[in-house]
Amino acid sequence: MLKTEAPSDIHPELDRYAVADLVDAFIDDQRPALEAVGAARGKIAEAVTAAVPRLVDGGRLIYVGAGTSGRLGVLDSVELFPTFSWPKSRAVALLAGGREAMFESVEGAEDNREQGGADLRAVGVARTDVVILVAASGATPYVLGALDAARVAGALTVGIANNPGAPLTRGADIGITLNTGSELISGSTRLKAGTAQKVALNTLSSAIMVRLSKVYGNLMVDLHPTNAKLLRRAVNLTVQATGADEETARRTLGSCRYRVKVAIVAILKKIDVSAAEARLAKTHGSVRLAIADESPR
């Protein structure tokens, strides 16, 4: 029996708990999720290191999953654009059952191995792509079919599963095992297995974006301000990064279509936005290199 499917022996009379004790039990049972991600830190780092060159070469992040795992992949993919201005066309999410499965269960979709491969081939998977495949069991047919197709195409495959020795992690170029064990509600992997997957995906994609110069210090300077909250955040980030007053930050941002990186370089180097853009282009988007004393080459 898979560990994620095994009955938990910690709270065998869960249905008899008082509400306060019930809430405590669910919260406490989430703690091993973070420990499981911590135990996989080496493999996550390996995946970041392997992914960056492919993405620099024009590749995409392609997420594949079913059910909760697939929805977490969709969530990670859609947040890359507003957070890091990562192009939408380079963050692709494939969910067993298609878009409909994001909002309701599509019975049997995860059992179709051929469809997993067909869906991945349909998006034109290529050698430069990084395919992140997520399945709590590590044996979901749809995900394994996509793994087969990704390997044929020569893409980098990163398999994330919650059971040791799973076919997914054994078959992927880099296998990340999040050993969360049995669930408080037996078999409900939307609980701590899902929590561990979310943390691992956050860590993986965010670390990749840091390595791609989407962050300056610990500031998300490559955000895409699409609403009032993010516009305000762009101003705050520019002020924090440069020490400029808010009026200067707003004026500079306004002159460069609210691109925080450009505004930071323009203010710190005391140059116009065109010159700031040129410096950033020469440093492949690195603010730190663009503001260095020596001219970028």
C-alpha positions, 0 to 999 in steps of 0.5 A: 500500500502506498504511504499516502493511502495508508490509514493514519494511526494518530487520530483513529477517533477523529470524528468524535473530537470537539471542534477545537481539538479537531482544528488542532489535529488538522493544523498539527498534521500539516507540520510534517509537510515542511519537514518533507520539503526540507528533506528534499532540499538537495534535489530541489536545488539540483532541479533549479540548477538544471532548469536555468540554462534551458530557460535562458536558452528560451525554454518554457516551464511546463507543469503536468498533473491531475486533481489537486496536484495538477491544480497546484501546478496551474496555480504556480504557473499563472502566478509567474506573470504578475510576480516576475513578468515571466511571459505567459507563453512560457508558463504552460500548465496541463491538467488531466481533464482540461480546463474543466477539471480546474473547477470540478472533478473529471472522472477517469481523466487521470487514468489515461496515460495516452492522453498525458503524452498527447497533451504534452506533444500538443503544446510542442514540448522541446529540448529546452523546456523544463517539464515539472510533473506532480503526482502524490502517488507518483504513479498517475497514468496521465502524468506518466504518459506526459513523462514518456513524451517529455523524455522522448523530446529531450526536455528536462523532467522534474518529477515530484511525488509523495511516495518513496520509489515512485515510478514518476521520481524514478523515471524523471531526470530529477526526482523530488520525493516529499515523503509526507506519509499517511494523511489524517483523513486516510487517502486525502492527499489534498492535505499535507501531501498537497501542502508539501507540493505547494511549498516545493513548487513555490521554492522551485519556481521562485529560486529559478526566478531569482537565478534569472535576475527577476529579483534584486536583493529580496525585492520582486523588482520584475513584477507586472503591475496590473492593478492598483495594489501592484502599482502601489507596490511598484512605487514602494519597491522603487523607493525601498531599492533606491532611497528616493522619495515617492515623487521621484519614484512615481515620476521615473516609473511613469516614464518607463511604463512602471518597469521597476528594474528600469526605474531603479537603475535610472535613479541609482545611476542618475541616467535617463530610462533609455540608458537604464534600459540599455544597461539592463539589456547588456546584463541580461536583466540583472539590476545588480550588474547594471548598477555596478560601477564598471560599465556593462559589456 
